[in-house]
Amino acid sequence: MDATAPATPPASIAGSAAEEIRLEGVSKVYPDGTTAVRELDLTFAAGELTVLVGPSGCGKTTTMKMINRIIEPTTGRILLGADDVTRVDPVQLRRRIGYVIQSVGLFPHQTVRRNVATVPRLLGWDKARTRDRVEELLELVGLDPATFGDRYPHQLSGGQRQRAGVARALAADPPVLLMDEPFSAVDPIVRERLQSEFLRLQETVRKTIVFVTHDIEEAVRLGDRIAVMSQGGTVEQFAPPAELLGAPATPFVADFVGADRGLKRLAVTGIDLADLEQPPVVHVDDSLADARAALERVGARWAVVLDDQQRLNGWISAERAVGAGTVRQAGKRMEAWVPIDATLKTAFATMLQLEAGWVAVLDGDRFCGVLTPESLHAALRRSVEGSVPEVAGAALI
């Protein structure tokens, strides 16, 4: 992005424990009879990122704004931890909840430092505590305090302003963070980087986050669970991304997530060791004659080359395993590889980018196996079948 976040954020940054949010029979009906939200029963688990997604006008933002009482619910209860939010002073309530919106909402006449310090000042924090918190947060979101702290919002790029907005929302260490299409106003490249940085940030702070978007790709990438809403403010399905993509509960959900939901599912399906194929293996100091014999024994056209520590060194084809010499001299460098914690989407993209017929999977430096197009497809099918075994007739991909 515009600046690089530190590899190891300050230990104090995680702060207060996240709180569960429960919506019990929550509706919003306006005086003209319009129903924006209808009888919602949802639980946003503590420390998880829940995404509300759906078309314009389906009640996503209304639902979010009822949580911090910018909009009052018509019926039902909203519980933040053990507290019914309708019985809590709204000003005190909002100090427990960070809020990030699409337009960021930074005060244009204040520096980045002053913007981030807004809520701590309102809470009466002393100057030293406020300064330390601002410095920590600016570093955490990838804005070097020495470079960006004294700049004004108009001196920042769109991505930098969005980072500053997130830092301000986290300044008083709220247990809950509400985010209303926060990344939609930036270009696609910056948006993807912001999403990546935000996932890293959530790994550190572990807040209860309610995130509104109309973009199913963003929902799938970010969400621990996703609520798909339809017109009239009803929830069509509330499920983890993999289940949502593997077994849409209604025709509306199937249409909303798209016919390419199998490809989207690749992005939320990790690599399982059981899905890896084990090709022939030779070692760098083996003779070419031994390598050729090993390939002929199993009828293979290529083998993975490892060193004496079982680390990936490259690969060798049957055509190159001829003559005198060692595998080290004839082997080729392996470019197509991914770490074990990558997704199937990353593995597939690596195959396509490098025009490779397979991709090696590594656990650190250790070779684990390979994914081929066939094993990748089989892994995706198994993940779908395993996640929703009770759904009859669900489309696999």
N, C-alpha and C positions, 0 to 999 in steps of 0.2 A: 504494500500500500504506500501511503505517502511517507511513512516512517516505520521503522522496524521496532516491534515490541520486544522487551527483554525476554530472554529464554527462561529465566527464573524470576517470577514476580515476587514482590515483597510478601513475607510470610503472614503479615498482619492483615492482608487485604481481604481474606475470605469473610471475616467478620461474623455477624450474627447469623443464627440458624434460620434456614428458610421455613416458611409456614405454608401449610396446606390451605387451599381455597376451595370452598364447596358452594355450589349453586343448587338450591333446593326449590324446585317449582317456580323459577324466576321468569316473569313475563314483563314486557313493557308495551303498554297500549296507550297511544296518544289520544288527546281529547276528540280528535276527528274520527276515532274508531280504528285508526291504522295500528295493526299489530306488528311491532318491530321485532320482538322476541317472544317466543311462545313456550312456556312451561319447560324451561331448561333445568335438567338435573345433570350436573357435571362436577367432577372432582379434579382439580388441578393439583397433582401430587407435589409435596414439598421437595424442592431441589430439582424439579424437572422443568423442561421447556415445552409448554403446550402451545400448539398453533391453532388458531381459529382461521379457517380458510373457506372461501366461497365467493360467489359472484357479488358484484356491487348491489347493495341494498338488502343483503341477507341478514343483517343484524350483528355482524362481527364487531364493529366498533362500538355499537350500542351496548353489547354485552360487556366489553372491556370497560367502558365508561361507567357502567353500573357498579363495577367492582370498587372504584374509588369515588363513587357518588357524584361524578360530574353529571350523570343522569341518574335519577332516582327510579328504582324498580317499581312497577305497579303492584305486583304480587310476588310472594316468595321470600326466601331468605338467602343472603350471601354471607357466608362465614369466612372470616380471615383468622385462621387458628381457631380459637374458641369464641371469638368476638363476632357478633352480628353487626355488620358494618352499618346497618341502618340505625343502630343504637349508639354509635360512636361519633364523637365530634368530628365533622368532616375535615377540619383543618388538621387535627391530630392524626386522623386516618391517613391523609395524603402524605404526611411526613413518614409514615411507615411504608410508603409505596413509591418506588421510582417510576418515572414516566418519560418515555422517549417517543417523539412523534416524527412524522415524515419531514416536516419543515424545520426540525431540530428545536427552534424556539430559543436560541441563545440571545441574550440581551446584547444588542449591537453596540451599545456605548460602554460595555464592560470588557475587560480583557478575558482571555481564556481562564486565567487563574480565578478572577472574580466570579465568572460564570459558574465554575465548578464549585466554588465555595458558597454558593447562594444558600442552600439549605443548612449547612453547618452554622452559618452566621445567624440564620433565623432561629436555630436551636440554642444559640448562645454559647457555642464552643469557643474556647479561648484561641488566641491567634496562633500559638505554637501548634496546637492540635489540628487546627484547620489547615495550616500551612503544610504540615506533614501529610495529612490525608490527601490534599490536592496533589502534592508531589508524587505520592504513591500511585494515585489513580491515573495521572497523566502518563507516567511510565508504563502502567499496566495496559493502557489502551494504545500505546505506541506513539505518544506525543512527547518528545523530549521537553521537559519543563524549561530548560535553558533556552531552547529554540522557540517553543510555541507558547510558553506561559504568559508572556506579555504582549502577544499579538491580539488583535481584535478579530471578531468573526469574519469580517469582510476580507481579511488577509489570509484566510484559510481556504483550502480546496473543499469541495463538497464532502469528500470522504473524511477530511480532517474535522470539519464541523460536526459530522455525525459521530465521530469518535469522542469529541468534546461533549456532545449531548449525552452519550452513554456515561461518560465519567461524571457529569453533573448528576445524572439520575442515581448513581451509586454512591454519591458523596457521603450521605448520612448513613450508609450501610443498611438500606431497607431490606427486609426479608423478601419483598415481592417487587418484581419489575414488570411494568406494563409497556409494551412496545407496539405502536400503531403504524404499520408499514414504514419502518424507520429507514429502510435502504432503497425504497422505490424511486427516490428522486436523483439517484446517482447513476452514472453510466454502467453498462453490464460488467465491464472489467473491474471497476472499483467495487461494484456491488458484490461480486464473487469474493474479492479480497476481504471486504467487510464481513461477509458471512463466515469466512474461515477464521478471521480474527475473533469474531464473536463466539464461535464454538470454543476456541481456545480460552477465551475469557470465562465462559460458563464453566469450563472444567476447573477453573480456579475458584470462582466465587460461589458457584452452586446455589444460585437464587431460584425461587419459584418464579418462572417467567411465563407470562401470557403474551403471545406474539400474534398480531393480526397481519394477514397478507391475503392477496387474491391470487398469488402465484403458487401453484401446486409444486413446482420445482423447488422453490424456496422452502415451502412447508416440509417437503420430504427431506431436504438436506438438513434442516435445523431441528425439527421437532422430535421429542421423545414420544409424544402422542399428538395426534391430529384430530380435530373436530371439523368435519365437513358440514357446513351449514347451507341451507337452501332458502329460497324466498319465503317470507313469513316467519323467519327466525327459528326454524327447527333444525335440530342436529340429525343428519342422515346417517352418520357413522362416526364413532369416536374410538380410535384404535392406533396402535403403533404404525409407523410408516410402512413397514414390510407387510403387515396384515392388510392395511388399507389398499395397497397396490396388488397384493396377491389375491384378495377375495373381497372386492367391492360389495357392500351390503345391499345396495339398491342400484337400479338403473341410473339414477341421478349421479351417484358417486362414480360409477363406471364411466359415464360420459365426462364427468368433471376431471377425473384423473387422466383420462385420455387413452386412446387405443395403444399408445406406446408405453403403457404402464409397466410392461416387462422390462423395458430399457431403464425406466426410472427406478425399478426395483433393484437393478444392479448397483445403484448408488447407495443402497441401505443394506446390502447383503455382504457380510464379511467373508473372508476366505477361511474355510475349514480344512484342517489337515487331512481329514478323511476324503476330501474331494480331489486331492492332488494325485497325479499319476507319477509313477516312479520309473523313469527311463533308465537305460543302461548307464552305468557310471564307470569312467576310467580316471586315472590319476595322472598328474602332469609328468611324473617320471616313468610312467609305463612306456614300453617300446611301442612303436607303431604296429608292429606285428601282433603284439598282445591285444592292442586296441581293436585291430581288425578282427581277430579271433573272437573277442568279446561281442562285437557287433554281429558277426555271423552266427554265433550260438543262439541268439534270440531273434535273428532276422530283422535287425533294426538298421536304419539308415544313418543314425546319428547317436551320439552319446554326450552326456554332460561331463565336463572335465572339472575335477576337484583337486585341491592341494592336499597335503598330508594332514591338515587340520579340518578337513571336510568343508572347506570354504570354496565358494564358486570361483573357478578360474576362467571358464569359457565353455566351448563346445567343439566337437570335432565330427565331421561327416565321414561316412565310409569311403568316399572318394579321396579324402585327404589322408586316410590312415593306410598309406602304402609306402613301401620303401624302407630305408633305414632311418634311424633317428628316434626321437621320443615324441610323445604327445605334446610336450611343452613347445616344441618347434613347429608343430603342424596345426595346433589348435587355434581357434578363432575367439576373439573377445566376445563376451556375452553382453549385449546391450539391453535385451528384453528381460527385465526382472522387476519385481515389486516386493515390498516388505510384507511379512505375514499379516500385519494389521491393516493392509490396504483393503479396499472394497473390490467386488467383482467388476465394477465399472472401471476402476483404475487399471485392473488387469486387462480388461477388454480394450480400453483406450490405448494401452501400451502395445498390445498386439497390432492394432490398426495403425498406430503412428509409425511403428518400426517394420510394418509389413511382415510380422513374425508369425510362424505357425504355432508357436507356444511361448509361454512366459514362465521364467523361473520364479520361485517363491523362496524368499530368504527370511530367516529368523536371526536378525543381526547379520553376521557373516556366514552363518551356517545354512547350507542348502537343505531345503525341506522337500522339494518336489517341483512338478511343473503343472501348469494349467494349460490345457488345449481348448480350442473352441468347443469340442464335444464335452470335455469334463466341466467347462464353465457352464454350459447349458444345463448339464445334468445337476450341477450344484444349485443353480437357480430353481429348477423344478423341485428339487428336494426341499429347498428352503420354503417354498410356497406350500408344499404338501404338509411339511412339518409344522408350520405356524398356524394353519387353520384346518385341522383334520376333520372338523365337524361340519364344514360348509359344503353341502352337496352341490355339485354342478359348477363350482367356482372355476373361472377361467384361470389356467395356470400362469400364462404370461400374456 
